[in-house]
Amino acid sequence: MDTLTIRVETEAEWSARLLQAIERGEPQPPGYSFQTDEDLLDTLNGNRFTILKALAGTDPIGVRELARRVGRDVRAVHADAQRLAAIGLIDKSENGKLHFPYEGVRIELGWRVAA
């Protein structure tokens, strides 16, 4: 299993990074990009990040089992899982099982004061 790298970058930055990697022949690890810091932080709030941690390295599980593992209400976990599935961070099978096919997450988040 791999580690998913989550970063903040525009589509232009993503394209440039990918093109450079291709030109150098460097394989790219699995990644997910948010357009802004705010999007990342709004989407990966504490509860949703806990869901990713609970799903990492496991076989697909149902919402009830996930709720039990994270110690939260089933409806709230279902809503958060729906959001994560809708943006493609977790997989949801036809039978409703949830899966995060990575063993971990690396988040690249930083900023600098403009010169």
BELVENMO-V375548 format. One record per residue. N is the residue number from 1. D_CENTER is the distance of its C-alpha to the mean C-alpha in Angstrom with 1 decimal. Layout:
((N;D_CENTER) (N;D_CENTER))
//
This chain:
((1;14.7) (2;12.6) (3;10.2) (4;7.1) (5;8.1) (6;6.4) (7;9.7) (8;11.9) (9;14.4) (10;16.6) (11;17.2) (12;20.3) (13;18.8) (14;16.2) (15;19.3) (16;21.4) (17;19.2) (18;18.8) (19;22.6) (20;23.5) (21;21.6) (22;23.3) (23;26.7) (24;26.4) (25;25.4) (26;22.3) (27;19.7) (28;16.2) (29;13.4) (30;10.3) (31;8.4) (32;6.5) (33;8.8) (34;9.8) (35;13.6) (36;14.5) (37;14.0) (38;14.8) (39;12.1) (40;9.4) (41;11.5) (42;12.5) (43;9.2) (44;7.8) (45;11.3) (46;12.6) (47;12.7) (48;9.2) (49;8.2) (50;11.1) (51;9.9) (52;7.0) (53;10.0) (54;12.4) (55;10.9) (56;10.4) (57;13.5) (58;15.0) (59;16.6) (60;15.6) (61;16.9) (62;18.1) (63;17.3) (64;20.5) (65;19.7) (66;16.2) (67;18.1) (68;20.7) (69;18.4) (70;16.8) (71;20.2) (72;19.6) (73;21.2) (74;20.4) (75;20.4) (76;18.1) (77;15.5) (78;16.1) (79;15.6) (80;12.2) (81;11.1) (82;12.8) (83;10.9) (84;7.4) (85;9.4) (86;11.2) (87;8.7) (88;7.6) (89;4.1) (90;6.8) (91;10.4) (92;13.4) (93;16.8) (94;20.1) (95;21.2) (96;18.3) (97;16.7) (98;13.0) (99;11.3) (100;8.3) (101;10.2) (102;9.5) (103;11.6) (104;9.6) (105;7.4) (106;9.3) (107;9.1) (108;11.9) (109;13.4) (110;17.2) (111;20.1) (112;23.8) (113;26.9) (114;28.4) (115;31.6))
//
